[in-house]
Amino acid sequence: MTSPFDLTGRTALVTGGNQGLGRAFAFGLAEAGARVAIVGRSAERNARVAAEAADAGHDFVTITADITDGEQVLRMTEEAMAALGRLDVLVNNAGTCHHRDAFDVPDSEWDDVFDLNVRALWKTSTAVGAHMRDAGSGSIVNIGSMSGLIVNRPQWQPAYNASKAAVHHLTKSLAVEWAQYGIRVNAVAPGYVKTEMAPVGSPEFRRYWIEDAPQQRFALPEEIAPSVVFLASDAASFITGSVLVADGGYSAV
């Protein structure tokens, strides 16, 4: 009996797939059987991750693109379609964050966060979603954050928090609208995860980031990847418009 978590024969596109969480998601999808394309701004980093994937027995397609540029989003989508033949799964992972007090946030940083975290996700979803609509099926997994549900401390990051709340609600909006096309749209909201973007090991943050968490620890990217694989797979066939929180219980207290 075939496992509903099996992605053999499926294809997946992961934005920001050359580092951190995105890298873990790409490997998780590949290990579940999917053919994977990763997208990133750095061709060098893309190639390095592809080489690591090859060592593990996976053949990653690499696409170099800046998805804050609408034209590059269209090119990226066409390159992925040409390489993979179809797109069954999209993981909108690329994102950025700035720590700064609200009174000190310059317009350039606000725009930087919303251009990548929200607008690029939107443009990528509509570009890839058009192919999924034509195929009559697809699964989009957006990477939100518990920051879209709570306010992080002691650092302040108002633009990031607002952007992830927008991601969560855009997820619901697209899920409702696109259900008629056989497209499911969900989000994963990670808590504190050890990546380049989150200095989880810093002593100054331990009191709030670790000691306030029920599990008293941060996560590794590989612990979040199975949630993405689940939502991408047929195991989640009756789930759309949901935000799956994976934060060690942080937002529950």
Buried (B, 14 or more C-beta within 10 A) or exposed (E): EEEEBBBEEBBBBBBBBBBBBBBBBBBBBBBBBBBBBBBBBEEEBBBBBBEBBEEEEBEBBBBBBBBBBBEBBBBBBEBBBEBBEBBBBBBBBBBBBBEBEEEEBEEEBBEBBBBBBBBBBBBBBBBBBEBBBEBEEBBBBBBBBBBBBBEBEEBBBBBBBBBBBBBBEBBBEBBEEBEEBEBBBBBBBBBBBBBEBBBBEEEEBEEBBBEEBEEEEBBBBBBBBBBBBBBBBBBBEEBBBBBBBBBBEBBEE
